[in-house]
């Protein structure tokens, strides 16, 4: 009887301790991810070329940054990474919420590569896609390699109808990249750990308090337009 009573006490305690440990781990990962995203932005700020056109940054509905995305494979390749997404609310950056991107490819390839991705989100419809559990680039939302230079002069479908311009950095160089077929999805656990809510809409549209790491990231994004 005593043994059964002891087990009844131990099991709930173990569940609470395990849950607390998982929550702390997700919080640490979330903080680290925001900081890595900030570093990617800072390195773009200090690069010689103005990679993302100024008018895109001014008029975009949001930005997503996926630092250190793993890419590699043997015969069958693929890539996966976690990142953050922020909404541009008339010049005020809200969020970030946590997201992930996965893509598969088939071909003769071998090796491992780590790349940083920056996604410039054009139009409210494309921005609202991040409220879903997942969506497909090139299917649910248009995607194109991002234009390079001071101004985005090409009238592409993304500029006209909304979608995502994608940029990558590998070995210190930034360039446009095609992400057709990639899947973007929300990271509920990290959103819950950071904001105590998995509701992405409340995170992206200014209904939660931004953590200190997010304020540093927002400050770095502001430097892109200077």
N, C-alpha and C positions, 0 to 999 in steps of 0.2 A: 504494500500500500504506500509506504514511504517512498519507495523507489519510483513508483508511478507518479506520485506527487512531485518528486524532484524533476522528473523528465518533463512534466507539464510546465514547470517553471523555467527550465533550461532552454527548451526549444524556442519559446517566444523571445527570450533574451538573445539567443544566437541569431534569430531572424533580424532583430533590431540592430544588432552590432554589424551584421553582414550588410544590411541595407544602408547603414551609416557609412560603412567603408566604401561601398559602391558609389554612393552620392558624393563623397569626398573625392574619389578618383575621377568621377565625371567632371566635378568642379575644377580640379587641377588641370585636366585635359582641356577644358573649355578656356580657361585663363591662358594656357600655353598656346592654344590655337589662335586666339585673338592677338597675342603678342607676335606670333609668327607672321600673321597677316599684316600687322603693322610694319614689321621689318621689310616685307616684300614691297609695301607702298613706299617706305622710306628709301629703299634702294632704287625704286623708279624715280623718286623725286631727285635723287642725286645723280642719276644717269645723265649722260650728255644730251641725249635726244629727248624731245618732248614726244613720248610714245603715243599716249592717248590724246586725241585732238581735244582742244579746249572746249569746243562747242558740245562735244559728247558729254564731257564731265559736267558742264553747266546744265544741260537739258535732260540728262539721263534720269530714269526713275529709281535707279539703285545701282549698287556695285556688289559683286561677290568676289571674294578672294579665297583661293584654295592653295595654300602653301605646301610645298614639298609633296606634290602628287606623285605617287609611285607608278612607274611605267616600265614594263619589261615583259619578257616571256621567251619561250622556246617553242617554235612552230606556232603555237596558239598564244597570242599575247593579250594583254589587257592592262587597264590602269584603274586606279582607285585613289581617292583622296577625300579628306574632310576639310571644311572651310567655314567661312562666315558670309552672311549676306546682310547688307544695310539698305534701307530705303532713303531716298532723297526727297524730303518733304519741303519743297520750296526753299532749298538751300540748307535745310537743317537735316542732319543725318540721324536716323533712328535705327535702333537695334544695337548690336547685330544678333540675328538668329543664326543657328548652326545648321549647316547643310553638308551634303556629301555628293560626290560625282563619281560615277563608275562608267567605264566604257570597255568594250571588248573588240578585239580585232583578230583576224586570221591571216597568217602569212608566214613566210620563212624569216624569222627574226630571233635574235638571241642577244641578251644583255639586259641591263637594268639602268634606268634613268630616273632622275627626280626632277620634276618641272614645277614651276609656280604658275598658277593661272589667275588671271583677272578677267572677270566677266562684266561688261558694261551693259546694263539692262535698259532697253529703250521702250518707253510706253508703259502705261499703267497695267494693261492686260498682261504683258510679259512679267511685270513685277508681281502681280497677283498670283502668277503660277507658283511662286515660292510658298504660297499658303497651302498648297496641296501636299499630300504625303510624298508623291513623286511625279515627275513629268519628263518627257523625252525631248531632247534638243533635235530640231529638224523635223519633228513630228508634231508635238503639242505646241512647241514654240520655235519660231524661226531662229536660226543661228548662222553667223558668218564670221570669217576671220576679220578681225578689227582693222580698220584703216589706220595708217601711220601718218603723223605729221601734225602741223599746227591746227588744221581745220579738216573736218570731214566733209569733203565736197561732193563725193559720189552719192547719187540718189539711189541707194540700194533699197531692196524690199524691206530690210530691217529699219532703215531710216523712215520709210514711208508708212509702214504698217506696224512697226514695233517688233521687238525680238531681242536677241542678245548678240553683241559683238564680243569675240573672245580673243584674248591675248595670252601668250605664254612666255616664260623666261626659262632658258636652259643655258647653263654655263655663262651667266651674266648678261645674256642678250635677250631683249624683248622683241617679240614679233607676233603678228596675227597667226591664229591657228584655227583649223576646222575641227569642230566637235560634233559633227553630225552623228546622231544615234546614241550619244551619251545620255545617261539617266541622272537627273538631279533629284535628291530626296532629302527630307528633313531629318535632323538628328534629335529626336524627342528627348532622349536621356540627358543630353548636355543642355538643351533648352530648359528642361525641368530643374536641373541642378543649379543653373545660373540664375534663373528667374522665378523658380517655384511655380512655373506654368509651362505646359507644352503648347499653349495657344500661340502659334506663330504670328497671327494677326495682331495680337496685343503687343508682341515684342517689336514687330516691324513698324507699327504705326503709333509708337510713342506712349503706350499705356503702362509701361514698366520703367523703372529707374535703371539707367545705364551703369554698369560696373566701371570702376576706375580704368581697367584695361581698355574698355570700349572708348572712353573719353580720349585716351592717348591715340587710339586708332583713328578716331574722327579728326583729331588735330592733324595727324599725318596726311589724311585724305585732303584736308583743306590746303595743304602745301602743294598739291598737284596742280592747282590752278594759279599758282603764283609764278 
